[in-house]
Amino acid sequence: LYIIKLIDLMYLLIYLINMKLNHLGLRAFYETAKSENMTRASKVLGLTQSALSQRILHLEIELETTLFIREGKALLLTEAGQKLLGHCHVQERLEAEFLSNIKNEKNEFSGIVRIAGFSSILRSAIIPALAPFLRSYPNVVPEFRSYEVVELPRVLQTLAADMVVMDYELNKKGVVQLNLGQEEYVVIESLRKTRHDPIYLDHGPHDNATDLFFSKQTKATPVYRRSFMGDVYGIIDGVKEGLGSAVMSRHMIRNLDGIRIVPGYKKHLRPVTLHYYERPFYPKLLNKISDLLVENCPKFLTCN
């Protein structure tokens, strides 16, 4: 196992050497890309901003391409920059996994895995799908991070997570996309505490679950007001307390008391998809996590 990992790492280093990439330039680029801020990156590296800029400039000259562009005050990666960030991230993870395996010879899997997704899917499907594996391999450290759906493409682009779970298909070149199942959305309301004014509960202003659900129905969309409850579990609590109705994934309300599904709506399904960037090398841990999610998530999303 360790020889294989060392060979993987050697191939990656040979690849970078053949590209004639300067190590100092790569480090300057990687820290800047991760922080999305030259001031923070220069502090991490102990450089002046001028010296940092020069290292990145020399790297861009070597590659004959632009790695960053400025949009107002934001520092954004170009397409070439995104690809190079992926290579840097793979190199870092392979080195970390190799060293971790050397220190933990009896443990086949070890290292950190970062998974981002929207709050409901993390707690209801992703975490339980991986829980048996994580209990078996205590040297695997998960980092689960919750975001609004609209934030997740940016999380993927900046590699703030190794894998990102969304409720739609990104269909982006260079991104692996795996189906984890489907969520069926229904309208729910309180069994005991009702109100007559039409209020629908959402996460926040950017949450489009309610609007999207009604846009797929054949009957006229009702006129309603919105209230915001912070996350999916706040929505469920709000419905129980009679603060409004909500559009909710059916699997989220399994075995919940005090809530009923409102009949008469057309069935509405949305995909749950796992996304991560294509890489020249895949650490064994990430391959295993990907396989487990594809295998186990559907059982948590299905409502029989």
ROMAR-857076 format. One line per 5 residues: their letters; for each residue x, y, z of C-alpha. Coordinates in steps of 0.5 Angstrom, whole numbers, always signed. Layout:
% ROMAR-857076
a> X Y Z; ...
***
This chain:
% ROMAR-857076
lyiik> +0 +0 +0; +5 +5 +2; +10 +3 -4; +4 +5 -9; +2 +11 -5
lidlm> +10 +13 -6; +9 +11 -13; +3 +16 -14; +7 +21 -11; +13 +20 -15
ylliy> +9 +21 -21; +5 +27 -19; +12 +30 -18; +15 +28 -24; +9 +31 -28
linmk> +10 +38 -24; +18 +37 -26; +16 +36 -33; +12 +42 -33; +18 +46 -30
lnhlg> +14 +49 -25; +18 +53 -19; +16 +50 -12; +16 +57 -9; +12 +60 -15
lrafy> +7 +54 -13; +7 +55 -6; +5 +63 -7; +0 +61 -12; -3 +55 -7
etaks> -4 +60 -1; -6 +66 -5; -12 +61 -8; -14 +58 -2; -14 +65 +2
enmtr> -17 +69 -4; -13 +74 -1; -6 +77 -3; -5 +80 +4; -7 +74 +8
askvl> -3 +69 +3; +3 +74 +4; +3 +74 +12; +2 +66 +12; +9 +66 +7
gltqs> +12 +71 +11; +13 +75 +4; +12 +82 +2; +6 +83 -2; +11 +85 -8
alsqr> +15 +79 -7; +9 +75 -7; +6 +78 -13; +13 +77 -17; +13 +69 -15
ilhle> +6 +69 -18; +8 +73 -24; +14 +68 -26; +9 +62 -25; +5 +65 -30
ielet> +10 +67 -35; +13 +59 -34; +6 +57 -36; +4 +62 -41; -3 +64 -38
tlfir> -6 +68 -33; -8 +65 -26; -12 +70 -23; -16 +76 -25; -19 +82 -21
egkal> -26 +83 -21; -27 +89 -16; -24 +87 -10; -25 +80 -11; -19 +76 -13
lltea> -22 +70 -18; -18 +64 -21; -18 +63 -28; -20 +56 -31; -13 +55 -32
gqkll> -12 +57 -24; -18 +52 -22; -14 +47 -26; -7 +48 -22; -11 +49 -16
ghchv> -13 +42 -16; -6 +39 -18; -4 +43 -12; -9 +40 -7; -8 +33 -10
qerle> -1 +34 -8; -2 +36 -1; -7 +31 +0; -3 +25 -3; +3 +27 +1
aefls> -1 +28 +8; -4 +21 +6; +2 +18 +5; +5 +20 +12; -1 +19 +15
nikne> -1 +11 +13; +7 +11 +15; +5 +13 +22; -1 +8 +22; +1 +2 +19
knefs> -5 -2 +22; -10 +3 +20; -12 +2 +12; -15 +9 +12; -13 +15 +15
givri> -13 +23 +13; -18 +28 +13; -24 +28 +8; -28 +35 +7; -35 +34 +5
agfss> -40 +40 +4; -47 +40 +2; -54 +43 +4; -56 +42 +11; -62 +37 +11
ilrsa> -58 +33 +6; -52 +33 +11; -55 +31 +17; -61 +26 +14; -56 +22 +9
iipal> -49 +24 +8; -47 +23 +15; -51 +16 +17; -49 +14 +10; -41 +14 +12
apflr> -42 +13 +20; -41 +6 +20; -34 +7 +16; -32 +13 +20; -33 +8 +27
sypnv> -29 +3 +24; -23 +8 +22; -22 +13 +27; -16 +16 +24; -21 +18 +18
vpefr> -23 +25 +20; -29 +28 +17; -30 +35 +16; -38 +36 +14; -40 +43 +12
syevv> -46 +46 +11; -48 +52 +6; -54 +55 +2; -55 +51 -4; -53 +58 -8
elprv> -46 +58 -5; -44 +51 -6; -41 +52 -13; -37 +57 -11; -34 +52 -5
lqtla> -33 +47 -11; -29 +52 -15; -25 +54 -9; -24 +47 -7; -26 +49 +0
admvv> -29 +42 +0; -26 +36 -3; -33 +34 -5; -40 +38 -5; -47 +35 -5
mdyel> -52 +39 -9; -60 +38 -11; -58 +39 -18; -53 +37 -23; -48 +42 -24
nkkgv> -46 +39 -31; -39 +43 -31; -33 +41 -35; -28 +37 -31; -32 +36 -25
vqlnl> -34 +29 -24; -42 +28 -22; -45 +22 -19; -52 +21 -17; -54 +19 -10
gqeey> -61 +19 -11; -67 +23 -11; -71 +27 -6; -79 +28 -7; -82 +34 -5
vvies> -88 +35 -1; -93 +41 +2; -93 +40 +10; -97 +43 +15; -98 +43 +23
lrktr> -103 +37 +25; -106 +41 +31; -104 +49 +30; -107 +52 +24; -107 +59 +21
hdpiy> -111 +62 +16; -106 +67 +12; -102 +63 +7; -95 +63 +10; -89 +59 +7
ldhgp> -83 +58 +11; -76 +57 +8; -69 +58 +10; -68 +65 +8; -69 +69 +2
hdnat> -64 +65 -3; -68 +59 -2; -72 +57 -8; -75 +50 -6; -82 +53 -5
dlffs> -82 +57 -11; -79 +51 -15; -84 +47 -13; -90 +51 -15; -87 +52 -21
kqtka> -88 +45 -23; -95 +44 -21; -101 +44 -26; -105 +48 -22; -105 +56 -21
tpvyr> -99 +58 -16; -103 +60 -9; -101 +67 -7; -97 +67 -1; -92 +70 +4
rsfmg> -85 +68 +6; -82 +67 +13; -75 +65 +14; -73 +60 +19; -65 +59 +18
dvygi> -65 +52 +16; -69 +46 +15; -70 +44 +22; -72 +51 +24; -77 +50 +18
idgvk> -80 +43 +21; -80 +46 +28; -84 +52 +25; -89 +48 +22; -90 +44 +28
eglgs> -92 +50 +32; -97 +53 +26; -92 +58 +24; -94 +57 +17; -94 +51 +11
avmsr> -87 +49 +8; -85 +45 +2; -80 +39 +5; -77 +33 +2; -81 +27 +4
hmirn> -75 +23 +7; -74 +29 +12; -81 +28 +16; -81 +21 +16; -84 +18 +23
ldgir> -85 +26 +25; -91 +27 +30; -95 +33 +29; -94 +34 +22; -98 +32 +16
ivpgy> -97 +32 +8; -102 +36 +4; -105 +32 -1; -107 +34 -8; -100 +36 -11
kkhlr> -96 +33 -17; -90 +29 -15; -84 +33 -15; -77 +30 -15; -70 +33 -15
pvtlh> -64 +30 -16; -58 +29 -10; -51 +29 -14; -44 +29 -11; -39 +33 -15
yyerp> -32 +34 -15; -26 +36 -20; -23 +31 -24; -16 +29 -22; -10 +26 -25
fypkl> -9 +22 -18; -15 +20 -13; -13 +19 -6; -15 +12 -4; -19 +15 +2
lnkis> -23 +20 -3; -25 +14 -7; -28 +10 -1; -32 +16 +1; -35 +17 -6
dllve> -36 +9 -7; -40 +9 +0; -44 +15 -1; -46 +12 -8; -48 +6 -5
ncpkf> -51 +8 +2; -55 +15 +1; -61 +12 -3; -63 +8 +3; -64 +14 +7
ltcn> -67 +18 +1; -72 +13 +0; -79 +13 +3; -83 +7 +2
***
